[in-house]
Amino acid sequence: MEKQALKAFEKMQKREHLLRVLREQWGLGRISREVFREESLKVIERYQLSDDEQRAYDRYTAIQQQRKHK
């Protein structure tokens, strides 16, 4: 796997983890809906993929789909 694709996967994993933690905290009543929304937006913005990372991720998934259908 190329470097950009690996970096994209790492960013997406970190983003999903942090969003899951926020959802759990909101569900347990530890944070308000407003705080949840604000923090979620911060996480999404911070871990947004760059154009190069997005292209590398798309290329990787396309290759994996081709391999899967053979």
C-alpha positions in Angstrom: 0.0 0.0 0.0 1.4 3.4 -0.9 2.2 6.0 1.7 -0.7 8.4 0.9 -3.3 5.6 1.1 -1.9 4.4 4.4 -2.0 8.0 5.8 -5.6 8.3 4.6 -6.6 5.1 6.4 -4.9 6.2 9.6 -6.7 9.6 9.4 -10.1 7.9 8.8 -9.6 5.5 11.6 -8.6 8.3 14.0 -11.7 10.3 12.9 -14.1 7.4 13.3 -12.6 6.6 16.8 -13.0 10.2 18.0 -16.5 10.5 16.6 -17.5 7.2 18.3 -16.1 8.5 21.6 -18.1 11.7 21.2 -21.3 9.7 20.4 -20.8 7.6 23.5 -20.3 10.6 25.7 -23.4 12.3 24.3 -25.4 9.1 24.7 -24.4 8.8 28.3 -25.3 12.5 28.9 -21.8 13.6 29.7 -21.9 16.3 27.0 -24.8 18.3 25.5 -26.1 18.1 22.0 -24.5 21.5 21.2 -21.1 20.4 22.5 -21.4 17.1 20.5 -22.1 19.0 17.3 -19.3 21.5 17.8 -16.7 18.9 18.7 -17.9 16.6 15.8 -17.4 19.4 13.3 -13.9 20.1 14.7 -12.9 16.4 14.4 -14.3 16.1 10.9 -12.5 19.3 9.8 -9.2 18.3 11.5 -9.1 14.8 10.0 -10.4 15.7 6.5 -8.5 13.9 3.8 -6.3 16.0 1.5 -6.9 15.8 -2.3 -3.8 13.5 -2.6 -4.9 11.2 0.2 -8.5 11.0 -1.2 -7.1 10.1 -4.7 -4.8 7.5 -3.1 -7.7 6.0 -1.1 -10.0 5.9 -4.1 -7.3 4.2 -6.2 -6.7 1.7 -3.5 -10.3 0.8 -3.1 -10.8 0.5 -6.8 -7.9 -1.9 -7.0 -9.3 -3.9 -4.1 -12.7 -4.1 -5.8 -11.1 -5.4 -9.0 -9.3 -8.0 -7.1 -12.4 -9.1 -5.3 -14.5 -9.5 -8.5 -11.9 -11.7 -10.3 
